């Protein structure tokens, strides 16, 4: 009968930790870009599972105008989350 190899004391904890780490390439994607009620994606080259570094720019929907100085772009960050940005479209006042 063949026995399983033995780990040195303390090595099991390290092995367990390594098994919990994500594999290379397991991360590195963001989900679908956020949907906004007052704006639509301007560039739709990436609709889901977007790679890190992807930038998605939005354009205000009809009846709304961009607030000067507010960002209209989100970026897929290295933590596989989309960057935060606030509402950047206001109702157009005649």
C-alpha positions in Angstrom: 0.0 0.0 0.0 1.3 3.4 -0.9 0.8 6.3 1.6 0.2 9.9 0.7 3.1 12.3 1.0 3.4 14.0 4.3 3.7 17.8 4.8 6.0 19.4 7.3 4.2 20.9 10.3 2.9 24.4 9.3 3.0 23.6 5.6 -0.6 22.5 5.6 -1.7 26.1 6.5 0.4 27.5 3.7 -1.0 25.0 1.3 -4.5 25.8 2.3 -3.8 29.5 1.9 -2.5 28.9 -1.6 -5.5 27.0 -2.6 -7.8 29.9 -1.5 -5.9 32.4 -3.7 -7.5 33.0 -7.1 -5.7 31.5 -10.1 -3.9 33.8 -12.5 -6.5 35.0 -15.0 -9.4 34.0 -12.7 -9.9 37.7 -12.0 -9.1 40.5 -14.4 -12.6 41.0 -15.8 -15.4 43.3 -14.7 -19.0 42.4 -15.3 -21.3 44.4 -17.5 -20.9 48.1 -17.4 -23.3 49.9 -15.1 -26.7 50.9 -16.4 -27.8 54.5 -15.9 -31.3 55.9 -15.9 -30.4 59.2 -17.6 -27.6 58.1 -19.9 -26.7 55.4 -22.4 -23.4 53.8 -23.2 -21.7 55.6 -26.1 -19.2 52.9 -27.0 -20.6 49.4 -26.7 -17.5 47.3 -27.6 -17.7 45.6 -24.3 -21.1 44.6 -22.9 -20.1 42.0 -20.3 -16.9 40.5 -18.9 -14.8 43.6 -19.8 -11.0 43.4 -19.3 -9.2 45.5 -16.7 -8.5 49.0 -18.2 -11.7 49.0 -20.3 -13.2 52.5 -20.4 -16.9 53.0 -21.1 -18.2 56.5 -21.9 -21.8 57.5 -21.6 -24.0 60.1 -23.3 -27.0 61.8 -21.7 -30.3 60.5 -22.9 -32.8 62.9 -24.6 -34.1 65.7 -22.4 -30.9 65.6 -20.2 -27.6 67.5 -20.5 -24.2 66.7 -19.1 -23.2 68.6 -15.9 -20.0 70.4 -16.6 -17.0 69.0 -14.7 -18.7 65.6 -14.0 -17.1 62.4 -15.4 -19.1 60.5 -18.0 -16.7 57.6 -18.1 -16.2 54.4 -16.0 -13.1 52.3 -15.9 -12.7 48.6 -15.1 -10.2 48.7 -12.2 -7.5 46.2 -11.2 -9.8 44.8 -8.5 -12.3 43.8 -11.2 -14.8 46.5 -10.1 -16.0 49.4 -12.1 -14.9 52.9 -10.9 -17.5 54.9 -9.1 -19.0 58.0 -10.6 -22.0 60.1 -9.7 -24.9 61.2 -11.8 -23.6 63.5 -14.5 -26.8 64.3 -16.4 -29.4 66.9 -15.4 -32.8 67.7 -16.8 -32.5 70.3 -19.6 -34.2 73.5 -18.7 -35.4 75.6 -21.6 
